[in-house]
Amino acid sequence: MYICVCKAVTDKAIRQLVADGACSMRELKQCLGVGSQCGKCTSAAQEQLNRSLSEQMRIPCQVLEQRPAA
């Protein structure tokens, strides 16, 4: 399914990028162009990112960044 029509980015492309190590919207934007045109796809892209991270049993980077340092 297309997540970003402007850049022709699919859910499969996002899953593959996450499998390759991406863990943030910033990385999706840099590598795939998600959200860089009209911006209407950002919420769907974030949902797919979170879904892909949870499928791989990885904690989203922003959660780690919000935890206080020990």
C-alpha positions as CSV (number, residue, x, y, z in Angstrom):
1,M,0.0,0.0,0.0
2,Y,1.2,3.5,-0.8
3,I,2.0,5.6,2.3
4,C,3.4,8.6,0.5
5,V,1.9,9.2,-2.9
6,C,4.1,12.2,-3.7
7,K,7.3,10.1,-3.5
8,A,5.7,6.7,-4.3
9,V,6.8,5.2,-0.9
10,T,5.1,2.0,0.1
11,D,4.7,0.3,3.5
12,K,7.0,-2.4,2.2
13,A,9.8,0.2,1.6
14,I,9.4,1.6,5.1
15,R,9.5,-2.0,6.6
16,Q,12.7,-2.6,4.6
17,L,14.3,0.6,5.8
18,V,13.5,-0.3,9.4
19,A,14.9,-3.8,8.9
20,D,18.1,-2.0,7.6
21,G,18.3,-0.1,10.9
22,A,16.1,3.1,10.5
23,C,14.2,4.1,13.6
24,S,13.0,7.6,13.2
25,M,10.9,9.8,10.9
26,R,14.0,11.8,10.2
27,E,15.6,8.8,8.7
28,L,12.5,8.0,6.6
29,K,12.5,11.6,5.3
30,Q,16.2,11.5,4.5
31,C,16.2,8.1,2.8
32,L,12.8,7.9,1.2
33,G,11.5,11.5,1.1
34,V,8.5,10.7,3.2
35,G,6.7,13.9,4.3
36,S,9.0,16.2,2.3
37,Q,6.4,17.3,-0.3
38,C,2.8,17.9,0.8
39,G,3.2,16.4,4.3
40,K,-0.2,14.6,4.3
41,C,1.5,11.2,4.7
42,T,3.4,11.9,8.0
43,S,0.9,10.4,10.3
44,A,0.5,7.2,8.2
45,A,4.3,7.0,7.9
46,Q,4.7,7.4,11.7
47,E,2.2,4.6,12.3
48,Q,3.9,2.3,9.8
49,L,7.3,3.1,11.4
50,N,6.0,2.3,14.9
51,R,4.3,-0.9,13.6
52,S,7.5,-2.0,11.8
53,L,9.6,-1.3,14.9
54,S,7.3,-3.3,17.2
55,E,7.3,-6.2,14.7
56,Q,11.0,-6.3,15.1
57,M,10.7,-5.9,18.9
58,R,12.7,-2.7,18.8
59,I,11.9,0.3,21.0
60,P,11.4,3.6,19.0
61,C,14.4,5.9,19.2
62,Q,12.3,8.8,20.6
63,V,11.3,6.7,23.6
64,L,15.0,6.1,24.4
65,E,15.8,9.7,24.0
66,Q,13.1,10.8,26.5
67,R,14.3,8.5,29.3
68,P,16.5,10.3,31.9
69,A,20.1,9.4,32.0
70,A,21.1,6.9,34.7
